[in-house]
Amino acid sequence: MNRTVAVLAALLLGTTGLTACAAESPASPPKEAPTTQSSTDADPKDGDEPAAAPEGKASVMPPGARPASAEFPFPVPEDWAENWPFTEEKIGKEMGMAGSFVYPGDAASAAEEYKQLLQQAGFEIHPNPLAEQVNQAAFIAKGDVNGVRYSGTLDFDTDAEGTQSVSINLRKA
């Protein structure tokens, strides 16, 4: 029974990935890349919009967020501790970035908070029902980082030592 479920899940995940790839038309015009705010830019309490980095450089860094790293400015909640740093690695057939951050509270609330933050940063958010079968919470995010389109999963769970963390696996789209 478990093997059947695993095979069906793998087939469904592959079909979902193919459908997502087919939905993105290479003939469509390129999207304008959002911009980012550094900590030295305009103070958000002044009511100004976040200041912009050079065009095509990165996503918007909304209030309450910080870059995952200096080299990879993917937005993460500013008060979440790094579990392991973002590093470049092969994810599937593509090169991508992977990292992990410790979240406070329960997984569902943390995932909802992160979804809202990423939407403010200009990322598209999609459900990930298959990953929710094996994780406490999960979703898919798509957006630009440093002018490069990324798509990937954010899986919220607790490890064997009891550390609650979100594993972020982004591949170039």
Backbone as numpy.savetxt, mean C-alpha at the origin, in Angstrom:
# Nx Ny Nz CAx CAy CAz Cx Cy Cz
-9.59 -31.84 1.48 -10.41 -30.65 1.48 -9.54 -29.39 1.48
-8.51 -29.32 2.37 -7.66 -28.13 2.44 -6.91 -27.91 1.13
-6.48 -28.98 0.49 -5.76 -28.85 -0.77 -6.70 -28.29 -1.85
-7.93 -28.74 -1.85 -8.91 -28.24 -2.82 -9.13 -26.75 -2.62
-9.26 -26.32 -1.37 -9.45 -24.90 -1.07 -8.23 -24.11 -1.53
-7.03 -24.63 -1.27 -5.81 -23.94 -1.68 -5.72 -23.81 -3.19
-6.05 -24.87 -3.91 -6.01 -24.84 -5.38 -7.04 -23.84 -5.91
-8.25 -23.87 -5.35 -9.28 -22.93 -5.79 -8.87 -21.49 -5.50
-8.27 -21.26 -4.34 -7.82 -19.92 -3.99 -6.74 -19.45 -4.96
-5.80 -20.32 -5.29 -4.72 -19.96 -6.22 -5.29 -19.64 -7.60
-6.25 -20.44 -8.06 -6.87 -20.18 -9.35 -7.63 -18.87 -9.34
-8.37 -18.63 -8.27 -9.14 -17.40 -8.17 -8.23 -16.19 -8.09
-7.15 -16.29 -7.34 -6.19 -15.19 -7.23 -5.56 -14.91 -8.59
-5.20 -15.94 -9.33 -4.62 -15.77 -10.66 -5.61 -15.13 -11.61
-6.87 -15.54 -11.55 -7.90 -14.97 -12.40 -8.13 -13.52 -12.06
-8.16 -13.20 -10.77 -8.34 -11.82 -10.33 -7.19 -10.96 -10.84
-5.97 -11.45 -10.75 -4.81 -10.71 -11.23 -4.87 -10.47 -12.73
-5.29 -11.50 -13.49 -5.41 -11.35 -14.93 -6.49 -10.35 -15.29
-7.60 -10.40 -14.55 -8.69 -9.46 -14.80 -8.22 -8.04 -14.53
-7.50 -7.83 -13.44 -6.99 -6.49 -13.11 -6.03 -6.00 -14.18
-5.16 -6.91 -14.68 -4.21 -6.53 -15.72 -4.94 -6.18 -17.01
-5.98 -6.96 -17.34 -6.73 -6.71 -18.56 -7.50 -5.40 -18.49
-7.88 -5.00 -17.28 -8.65 -3.77 -17.12 -7.80 -2.53 -17.34
-6.51 -2.63 -17.20 -5.62 -1.50 -17.40 -5.16 -1.46 -18.85
-5.65 -0.50 -19.59 -5.35 -0.41 -21.00 -4.06 0.37 -21.22
-3.09 -0.22 -21.95 -1.85 0.51 -22.21 -2.08 1.72 -23.10
-3.23 1.78 -23.80 -3.51 2.89 -24.70 -4.08 4.09 -23.95
-4.43 3.92 -22.69 -5.00 5.04 -21.95 -3.93 6.07 -21.66
-4.33 7.35 -21.59 -3.33 8.39 -21.35 -2.74 8.25 -19.96
-1.47 8.63 -19.80 -0.84 8.51 -18.48 -1.53 9.43 -17.48
-1.65 8.95 -16.26 -2.26 9.75 -15.20 -1.21 10.69 -14.64
-1.67 11.89 -14.24 -0.75 12.83 -13.62 -0.39 12.30 -12.24
0.89 12.28 -11.95 1.35 11.76 -10.66 1.06 12.76 -9.57
0.50 12.30 -8.43 0.30 13.20 -7.29 1.66 13.67 -6.75
1.62 14.62 -5.86 2.85 15.16 -5.29 2.94 14.86 -3.81
4.05 15.22 -3.19 4.29 14.89 -1.79 4.59 16.12 -0.96
4.47 16.00 0.36 4.79 17.08 1.28 5.91 16.64 2.18
6.89 17.49 2.38 7.95 17.18 3.32 7.60 17.78 4.66
8.27 17.35 5.72 7.97 17.85 7.05 8.36 19.31 7.22
9.14 19.87 6.30 9.55 21.26 6.41 8.62 22.18 5.63
7.65 21.65 4.90 6.74 22.45 4.11 5.66 23.06 4.99
4.66 23.68 4.37 3.62 24.41 5.08 3.00 23.57 6.20
2.75 24.23 7.30 2.15 23.59 8.47 0.68 23.29 8.16
0.22 22.01 8.28 -1.15 21.66 7.93 -2.18 22.45 8.74
-1.84 22.91 9.93 -2.82 23.64 10.74 -3.08 25.03 10.17
-2.25 25.49 9.22 -2.49 26.78 8.59 -3.64 26.72 7.60
-4.19 25.52 7.33 -5.30 25.36 6.41 -4.86 25.25 4.96
-3.58 25.27 4.69 -3.08 25.14 3.33 -3.11 23.69 2.89
-3.18 23.50 1.59 -3.03 22.15 1.04 -1.58 21.72 1.22
-1.30 20.40 1.27 0.09 19.96 1.39 0.92 20.51 0.24
2.15 20.92 0.56 3.05 21.44 -0.46 3.50 20.32 -1.38
3.86 20.67 -2.58 4.17 19.68 -3.60 5.67 19.51 -3.79
6.05 18.28 -4.10 7.42 17.98 -4.49 7.50 18.15 -6.00
8.67 17.98 -6.60 8.76 18.06 -8.06 7.74 17.13 -8.71
7.11 17.61 -9.79 6.05 16.86 -10.45 6.50 15.45 -10.82
5.61 14.48 -10.60 5.89 13.09 -10.94 6.81 12.42 -9.94
7.08 13.06 -8.81 8.05 12.50 -7.86 7.43 11.46 -6.92
6.26 11.73 -6.33 5.72 10.80 -5.34 4.25 11.08 -5.11
3.63 10.28 -4.26 2.25 10.46 -3.86 2.14 11.60 -2.87
0.91 12.07 -2.68 0.65 13.08 -1.66 0.91 12.44 -0.30
1.55 13.19 0.58 1.77 12.71 1.94 0.75 13.42 2.81
-0.37 12.77 3.12 -1.43 13.44 3.87 -1.05 13.68 5.33
-1.78 14.57 6.00 -1.54 14.77 7.43 -1.69 13.44 8.17
-0.81 13.21 9.14 -0.85 11.96 9.90 -0.05 10.84 9.28
0.63 11.13 8.16 1.43 10.11 7.47 2.88 10.56 7.39
3.75 9.58 7.16 5.16 9.84 6.91 5.61 8.87 5.82
6.72 9.18 5.15 7.23 8.25 4.14 7.76 6.97 4.80
7.55 5.85 4.15 8.04 4.57 4.68 9.55 4.60 4.82
10.23 5.26 3.90 11.69 5.43 3.98 12.08 6.61 3.10
13.31 7.06 3.23 13.79 8.17 2.41 13.81 7.78 0.94
14.11 6.53 0.64 14.20 6.06 -0.74 12.85 5.66 -1.31
11.89 5.30 -0.45 10.59 4.82 -0.92 9.50 5.52 -0.12
9.03 6.68 -0.60 8.08 7.48 0.17 6.63 6.99 0.08
6.42 5.73 0.34 5.07 5.19 0.43 4.48 5.65 1.76
3.27 6.22 1.76 2.70 6.74 3.00 2.40 5.64 4.03
2.83 5.88 5.26 2.49 5.01 6.39 2.05 5.92 7.54
1.17 5.42 8.40 0.77 6.25 9.55 2.00 6.66 10.36
2.07 7.93 10.72 3.28 8.47 11.35 3.61 7.84 12.69
2.62 7.28 13.39 2.89 6.71 14.71 3.06 5.18 14.69
3.12 4.58 13.51 3.33 3.14 13.41 4.83 2.86 13.31
5.34 2.00 14.17 6.77 1.66 14.18 7.11 0.71 13.04
8.31 0.87 12.52 8.79 -0.03 11.47 9.10 -1.39 12.08
8.55 -2.44 11.48 8.83 -3.82 11.91 10.05 -4.32 11.14
10.04 -4.18 9.83 11.22 -4.39 8.99 11.14 -3.41 7.83
12.29 -2.86 7.43 12.30 -1.77 6.45 11.92 -2.23 5.05
11.46 -1.25 4.27 11.17 -1.54 2.86 12.46 -1.88 2.15
12.42 -2.96 1.41 13.55 -3.36 0.59 13.04 -3.77 -0.78
13.88 -3.60 -1.77 13.51 -4.02 -3.11 13.71 -5.53 -3.22
12.73 -6.20 -3.79 12.83 -7.65 -3.99 11.91 -8.06 -5.12
12.11 -9.26 -5.59 11.27 -9.79 -6.65 9.97 -10.29 -6.03
8.85 -9.76 -6.51 7.53 -10.19 -6.05 6.83 -10.74 -7.28
6.68 -12.05 -7.33 6.17 -12.68 -8.55 7.22 -12.56 -9.63
6.81 -12.06 -10.79 7.76 -11.90 -11.90 8.36 -10.50 -11.95
7.85 -9.60 -11.14 8.26 -8.20 -11.18 9.08 -7.82 -9.95
9.89 -6.79 -10.10 10.59 -6.21 -8.96 9.58 -5.37 -8.19
9.72 -5.35 -6.90 8.80 -4.58 -6.08 9.45 -4.18 -4.78
8.64 -3.67 -3.88 9.10 -3.23 -2.57 8.25 -3.93 -1.52
8.90 -4.32 -0.43 8.19 -4.99 0.66 8.72 -4.46 1.99
7.80 -4.29 2.94 8.16 -3.83 4.27 7.05 -4.15 5.23
7.24 -3.84 6.50 6.24 -4.15 7.51 6.27 -3.10 8.62
5.07 -2.78 9.13 4.93 -1.81 10.20 4.01 -2.35 11.28
4.33 -2.03 12.54 3.54 -2.47 13.69 2.38 -1.50 13.85
1.16 -2.06 13.97 -0.02 -1.21 14.13 -0.60 -1.36 15.54
-1.23 -0.29 16.05 -1.87 -0.36 17.36 -3.32 -0.84 17.22
-3.90 -1.32 18.30 -5.32 -1.69 18.30 -5.60 -2.96 17.52
-6.85 -3.10 17.11 -7.24 -4.31 16.38 -7.01 -4.14 14.88
-6.90 -5.25 14.19 -6.55 -5.26 12.76 -7.59 -4.54 11.91
-8.86 -4.77 12.18 -9.91 -4.17 11.35 -9.87 -2.65 11.44
-9.70 -2.11 12.65 -9.63 -0.66 12.82 -8.36 -0.09 12.18
-7.24 -0.78 12.36 -5.98 -0.33 11.77 -6.07 -0.33 10.25
-6.67 -1.37 9.68 -6.82 -1.45 8.22 -7.70 -0.32 7.71
-8.78 -0.03 8.42 -9.68 1.05 8.01 -8.96 2.40 8.06
-8.20 2.63 9.12 -7.41 3.87 9.25 -6.43 4.00 8.09
-5.75 2.89 7.76 -4.75 2.92 6.70 -5.40 3.13 5.34
-6.55 2.50 5.10 -7.27 2.71 3.83 -7.56 4.19 3.63
-8.08 4.84 4.66 -8.43 6.26 4.56 -7.19 7.11 4.29
-6.10 6.81 4.96 -4.85 7.55 4.76 -4.37 7.39 3.32
-4.39 6.17 2.81 -3.92 5.93 1.44 -4.85 6.58 0.41
-6.15 6.58 0.67 -7.07 7.26 -0.25 -6.78 8.76 -0.28
-6.49 9.36 0.88 -6.12 10.78 0.92 -4.83 11.02 0.15
-3.97 10.02 0.08 -2.70 10.14 -0.63 -2.87 9.90 -2.13
-4.08 9.57 -2.57 -4.33 9.37 -3.99 -4.28 7.93 -4.46
-4.22 6.98 -3.55 -4.19 5.57 -3.92 -5.60 5.03 -4.10
-5.75 4.10 -5.03 -7.00 3.36 -5.19 -6.97 2.21 -4.19
-8.09 1.93 -3.55 -8.19 0.85 -2.58 -9.21 -0.17 -3.10
-8.84 -1.44 -3.03 -9.71 -2.52 -3.48 -9.76 -3.60 -2.41
-10.90 -4.29 -2.29 -10.97 -5.40 -1.33 -10.06 -6.56 -1.74
-9.69 -7.36 -0.77 -8.87 -8.55 -1.02 -9.46 -9.71 -0.22
-10.61 -10.23 -0.67 -11.31 -11.25 0.11 -10.51 -12.54 0.31
-9.67 -12.89 -0.62 -8.87 -14.11 -0.43 -7.87 -13.94 0.70
-7.20 -12.80 0.74 -6.23 -12.56 1.82 -6.93 -12.43 3.17
-8.18 -11.96 3.16 -8.93 -11.86 4.41 -9.27 -13.24 4.98
-9.18 -14.26 4.15 -9.42 -15.63 4.62 -8.30 -16.12 5.54
-7.09 -15.60 5.34 -5.93 -16.07 6.11 -5.29 -14.99 6.98
-5.74 -13.74 6.85 -5.23 -12.63 7.66 -6.39 -12.01 8.44
-6.06 -11.25 9.46 -7.11 -10.60 10.25 -7.80 -9.48 9.46
-7.08 -8.85 8.54 -7.62 -7.83 7.64 -6.67 -7.74 6.46
-7.18 -7.29 5.31 -6.34 -7.16 4.12 -7.04 -6.30 3.08
-6.25 -5.65 2.23 -6.78 -4.93 1.09 -5.67 -4.75 0.06
-6.04 -4.26 -1.11 -5.11 -3.99 -2.20 -5.05 -2.49 -2.42
-3.86 -1.95 -2.63 -3.68 -0.53 -2.92 -2.95 -0.37 -4.25
-3.35 0.63 -5.02 -2.70 0.95 -6.29 -2.45 2.45 -6.33
-1.22 2.83 -6.69 -0.90 4.24 -6.79 0.55 4.46 -7.17
0.93 5.72 -7.28 2.27 6.10 -7.71 3.18 6.40 -6.53
4.40 5.92 -6.61 5.45 6.24 -5.66 6.67 6.62 -6.48
7.19 7.81 -6.27 8.32 8.31 -7.05 8.05 8.24 -8.55
6.81 8.52 -8.95 6.45 8.53 -10.36 6.32 7.17 -10.99
6.37 6.09 -10.20 6.23 4.73 -10.70 4.94 4.15 -10.13
4.15 3.51 -10.97 2.87 2.92 -10.55 3.15 1.60 -9.84
2.59 1.45 -8.63 2.70 0.23 -7.83 1.32 -0.30 -7.51
1.24 -1.60 -7.34 0.01 -2.27 -6.91 0.43 -3.39 -5.97
-0.33 -3.56 -4.90 0.05 -4.64 -4.00 -0.89 -4.82 -2.83
-0.52 -5.75 -1.99 -1.35 -6.16 -0.87 -0.84 -5.60 0.45
-1.77 -5.34 1.33 -1.48 -4.96 2.70 -2.21 -5.96 3.58
-1.46 -6.80 4.27 -2.03 -7.88 5.07 -1.76 -7.63 6.55
-2.81 -7.56 7.34 -2.74 -7.27 8.77 -2.88 -8.57 9.55
-1.90 -8.87 10.39 -1.95 -10.11 11.16 -1.06 -10.02 12.37
-1.04 -11.07 13.18 -0.20 -11.16 14.37 0.76 -12.32 14.18
2.07 -12.09 14.43 3.05 -13.16 14.24 3.12 -14.05 15.48
3.98 -15.05 15.44 4.10 -16.05 16.51 4.50 -15.41 17.84
5.24 -14.29 17.80 5.65 -13.61 19.03 4.58 -12.67 19.56
3.46 -12.53 18.83 2.37 -11.66 19.25 2.45 -10.25 18.72
3.38 -9.97 17.80 3.50 -8.63 17.21 2.45 -8.45 16.13
1.63 -7.42 16.27 0.63 -7.08 15.26 1.32 -6.22 14.21
1.32 -6.67 12.97 1.97 -5.88 11.93 1.24 -6.02 10.60
1.43 -5.01 9.77 0.92 -5.04 8.42 2.11 -5.31 7.50
1.98 -6.35 6.69 2.99 -6.67 5.68 2.55 -6.02 4.38
3.44 -5.21 3.81 3.12 -4.47 2.60 4.00 -5.00 1.48
3.38 -5.53 0.43 4.09 -6.10 -0.70 3.59 -5.41 -1.97
4.40 -4.53 -2.52 4.03 -3.74 -3.69 4.91 -4.12 -4.88
4.28 -4.33 -6.01 5.04 -4.61 -7.22 4.77 -3.51 -8.23
5.72 -3.30 -9.11 5.52 -2.31 -10.16 4.38 -2.78 -11.04
3.44 -1.89 -11.27 2.24 -2.24 -12.07 2.47 -1.97 -13.54
